[in-house]
Amino acid sequence: MTARHEEIADELRHAIDREEFTVGSRLPSETELAAQYGVSRGTVRQAVAALTSEGLIGSRQGARRVVLTSRRSQSFAELRSFAQWARAMGREATGHVVSQEYRPASHEDAVRLQLEVGTLVLHVLRVRGLDGEPVLLERTVYADWISPAVAEIEPECPSVTQRLYEDTGLVFAYGEHVIDAVACGARDAGLLGVRRSSPLLRVRRVTTTREGRPVEWSDDRYRSDAVSFSVHNSIGSNPLARKTAE
């Protein structure tokens, strides 16, 4: 049987996800929450402590808790796949391969993947969705040494990252991201279900193993009406976060 403080913690998580408590706002006091849920302040304190340990809210002696983020946000300080991010906010990640082919590595491919120009690499165009709604196009180039394993994955696989870990033990450990905005072309508009020239958020990334060996580089384009990016600043860090658009 679930303890009462765990139930309250889960209700507060969902309230933050629904933005009943927005980032930067304060939660009700322990006394107010205790009255709302019909429990003791000690039970509320346990629930709030769980959210604090997860980084959803901040805690300061003698002050009401402030909402720092939600499970809808994914900090780029933590390397997570699209599917992992979707699951964290209770959404279903979907994926579909539009095209997949081997090509000789271009100069850009060679530089980003640390390969010789002309090495055969795998190019994959994939549509990603949240609960079946297309929100992202991934144009990914995989290094020659991992390409065969990627080519064997079924086109509808929701998480290539997880499948590669299960099949090969590969761990995507480090990522470098460059973010800008681009206009949507005709093909992308058809795949994402938006108008041509609509603004897209582009993330160009290179992902490596723990040893620094490049695995892939990708040009990812998000629908701007479905996903946005935010920055949460503090004295010690300035992580960028991806979240669903408001």
C-alpha positions as CSV (number, residue, x, y, z in Angstrom):
1,M,0.0,0.0,0.0
2,T,1.4,3.4,-1.0
3,A,2.2,5.6,2.0
4,R,0.2,8.9,2.3
5,H,3.3,11.1,1.9
6,E,4.2,9.3,-1.4
7,E,0.7,9.9,-2.7
8,I,0.9,13.6,-1.8
9,A,4.4,13.9,-3.4
10,D,3.0,12.4,-6.6
11,E,0.0,14.8,-6.7
12,L,2.4,17.7,-6.2
13,R,4.6,16.4,-9.1
14,H,1.6,16.3,-11.4
15,A,0.5,19.7,-10.3
16,I,3.9,21.1,-11.2
17,D,3.9,19.2,-14.5
18,R,0.4,20.8,-15.3
19,E,2.0,24.2,-14.3
20,E,-0.5,24.8,-11.5
21,F,2.7,25.8,-9.8
22,T,4.9,27.4,-12.4
23,V,8.7,27.6,-12.4
24,G,9.7,30.3,-9.9
25,S,6.5,30.2,-8.0
26,R,6.2,29.2,-4.3
27,L,4.4,26.1,-3.1
28,P,1.7,26.6,-0.4
29,S,3.1,26.5,3.2
30,E,3.3,23.2,5.1
31,T,0.3,24.3,7.2
32,E,-1.8,25.0,4.0
33,L,-0.8,21.7,2.4
34,A,-1.6,19.8,5.6
35,A,-5.1,21.3,5.7
36,Q,-5.6,20.7,1.9
37,Y,-4.7,17.0,2.2
38,G,-6.0,16.4,5.7
39,V,-2.7,15.2,7.1
40,S,-0.1,16.3,9.6
41,R,2.7,18.7,8.8
42,G,5.1,15.9,9.3
43,T,3.5,13.9,6.4
44,V,3.7,17.0,4.2
45,R,7.3,17.5,5.2
46,Q,8.1,14.0,4.0
47,A,6.4,14.6,0.6
48,V,8.1,18.0,0.1
49,A,11.5,16.4,1.0
50,A,11.0,13.9,-1.8
51,L,10.5,16.7,-4.4
52,T,13.5,18.6,-3.0
53,S,15.7,15.5,-3.5
54,E,14.5,15.2,-7.1
55,G,15.5,18.8,-7.8
56,L,11.9,19.9,-8.6
57,I,11.7,22.4,-5.8
58,G,14.3,24.4,-3.8
59,S,14.5,24.4,0.0
60,R,15.7,27.2,2.3
61,Q,15.4,27.3,6.1
62,G,12.4,29.3,7.1
63,A,11.2,30.0,3.6
64,R,8.4,28.5,1.4
65,R,9.6,26.1,-1.3
66,V,10.2,27.5,-4.8
67,V,9.5,25.4,-7.9
68,L,12.8,25.1,-9.8
69,T,11.7,22.9,-12.8
70,S,9.3,20.2,-13.8
71,R,9.5,16.8,-15.3
72,R,8.5,18.3,-18.6
73,S,11.9,19.9,-18.7
74,Q,15.1,18.1,-19.6
75,S,18.4,19.7,-18.6
76,F,21.0,19.4,-21.3
77,A,23.5,19.2,-18.4
78,E,22.2,15.6,-18.2
79,L,22.5,13.5,-21.4
80,R,19.1,11.9,-22.0
81,S,17.5,10.5,-25.1
82,F,14.3,11.8,-26.5
83,A,12.5,8.7,-25.3
84,Q,13.9,9.0,-21.8
85,W,12.8,12.6,-21.7
86,A,9.3,11.7,-22.9
87,R,8.9,8.9,-20.3
88,A,10.0,11.3,-17.5
89,M,7.0,13.5,-18.1
90,G,4.5,10.6,-18.6
91,R,4.4,10.8,-22.4
92,E,4.9,8.1,-25.0
93,A,7.8,8.5,-27.4
94,T,7.3,7.3,-30.9
95,G,9.7,7.0,-33.8
96,H,9.6,6.2,-37.5
97,V,12.5,5.9,-40.0
98,V,11.7,7.8,-43.2
99,S,15.0,7.0,-45.0
100,Q,18.2,5.1,-44.2
101,E,21.2,4.7,-46.4
102,Y,25.0,4.3,-46.4
103,R,27.0,7.1,-47.9
104,P,30.7,8.0,-48.1
105,A,31.5,10.4,-45.3
106,S,31.6,14.0,-46.4
107,H,34.2,16.4,-45.0
108,E,31.7,17.5,-42.3
109,D,31.0,13.9,-41.4
110,A,34.7,13.1,-41.2
111,V,35.4,16.1,-38.9
112,R,32.5,15.5,-36.6
113,L,33.0,11.7,-36.4
114,Q,36.8,11.7,-36.6
115,L,36.9,9.5,-39.6
116,E,38.6,9.5,-43.0
117,V,36.7,11.2,-45.8
118,G,34.9,8.6,-47.9
119,T,34.4,6.1,-45.0
120,L,30.9,4.5,-45.3
121,V,28.6,6.0,-42.7
122,L,24.9,5.5,-42.1
123,H,22.5,8.4,-42.7
124,V,19.1,8.1,-41.0
125,L,16.1,10.5,-41.2
126,R,13.7,9.8,-38.4
127,V,10.4,11.4,-37.3
128,R,9.9,11.5,-33.5
129,G,6.6,12.0,-31.8
130,L,5.0,12.6,-28.4
131,D,1.9,10.4,-28.0
132,G,1.9,9.9,-31.8
133,E,2.1,13.6,-32.7
134,P,5.2,14.4,-34.8
135,V,7.4,17.0,-33.0
136,L,10.9,16.3,-34.2
137,L,13.0,15.4,-37.2
138,E,16.3,13.7,-36.6
139,R,18.9,13.6,-39.4
140,T,21.6,11.5,-37.8
141,V,24.9,10.2,-39.2
142,Y,26.3,7.2,-37.4
143,A,30.0,6.3,-37.3
144,D,31.1,3.3,-39.4
145,W,31.8,1.1,-36.3
146,I,28.3,1.4,-34.9
147,S,26.3,1.7,-38.2
148,P,25.7,-2.1,-38.7
149,A,24.0,-2.3,-35.3
150,V,21.8,0.7,-36.0
151,A,20.9,-0.6,-39.5
152,E,19.5,-3.8,-37.8
153,I,17.0,-1.9,-35.6
154,E,13.4,-1.9,-36.7
155,P,12.1,1.4,-38.2
156,E,9.5,1.9,-35.5
157,C,11.8,1.5,-32.5
158,P,11.0,4.2,-29.9
159,S,14.5,4.4,-28.5
160,V,17.6,3.7,-30.5
161,T,19.7,4.7,-27.5
162,Q,18.2,2.0,-25.3
163,R,18.3,-0.6,-28.1
164,L,22.0,0.0,-28.8
165,Y,22.7,-0.3,-25.0
166,E,20.7,-3.6,-24.9
167,D,22.3,-5.0,-28.1
168,T,25.9,-3.8,-27.8
169,G,26.4,-2.3,-24.4
170,L,27.0,1.1,-25.9
171,V,26.5,4.1,-23.5
172,F,26.1,7.6,-24.9
173,A,28.1,9.5,-22.3
174,Y,28.8,13.0,-23.6
175,G,27.0,15.4,-25.9
176,E,27.8,18.8,-27.4
177,H,24.8,20.9,-28.6
178,V,24.6,23.9,-30.8
179,I,21.1,25.5,-30.9
180,D,19.6,28.0,-33.4
181,A,16.4,28.6,-35.4
182,V,15.7,27.7,-39.1
183,A,12.8,28.0,-41.5
184,C,11.0,24.8,-42.3
185,G,11.5,23.4,-45.9
186,A,8.8,21.7,-48.0
187,R,9.8,18.2,-47.1
188,D,10.1,18.9,-43.4
189,A,6.7,20.7,-43.4
190,G,5.1,17.6,-44.8
191,L,6.7,15.3,-42.2
192,L,5.9,17.5,-39.2
193,G,2.5,18.6,-40.4
194,V,3.3,22.4,-40.3
195,R,3.3,25.1,-42.9
196,R,6.4,25.7,-45.1
197,S,8.7,28.4,-43.7
198,S,7.4,27.8,-40.1
199,P,10.1,28.3,-37.6
200,L,11.9,25.2,-36.3
201,L,14.3,24.9,-33.4
202,R,17.4,23.2,-34.6
203,V,19.9,21.4,-32.3
204,R,23.1,20.1,-33.9
205,R,24.8,17.6,-31.6
206,V,27.7,15.3,-31.5
207,T,27.5,12.4,-29.0
208,T,30.5,10.3,-27.8
209,T,31.3,7.3,-25.6
210,R,32.9,7.6,-22.2
211,E,36.3,7.4,-23.9
212,G,35.4,10.3,-26.2
213,R,34.9,8.3,-29.4
214,P,32.2,9.9,-31.6
215,V,29.1,7.7,-32.1
216,E,26.9,10.0,-34.1
217,W,26.2,13.5,-35.1
218,S,22.8,14.8,-35.8
219,D,20.8,17.8,-37.0
220,D,17.5,17.7,-35.0
221,R,14.7,20.0,-35.8
222,Y,11.8,20.6,-33.4
223,R,8.4,22.1,-34.0
224,S,8.5,25.4,-32.2
225,D,4.8,25.1,-31.2
226,A,5.5,21.7,-29.5
227,V,8.9,22.0,-27.8
228,S,10.7,25.0,-26.4
229,F,14.0,25.5,-24.6
230,S,14.6,27.2,-21.3
231,V,17.7,28.2,-19.2
232,H,17.7,27.8,-15.4
233,N,20.5,30.0,-14.0
234,S,22.2,29.7,-10.6
235,I,25.5,30.7,-9.2
236,G,27.0,27.3,-9.8
237,S,25.5,26.2,-13.1
238,N,23.5,27.4,-16.1
239,P,21.9,24.2,-17.6
240,L,19.8,24.5,-20.7
241,A,16.5,22.5,-20.6
242,R,14.2,21.2,-23.3
243,K,10.5,21.2,-22.5
244,T,7.1,21.0,-24.2
245,A,5.8,24.3,-25.5
246,E,3.3,26.1,-23.4
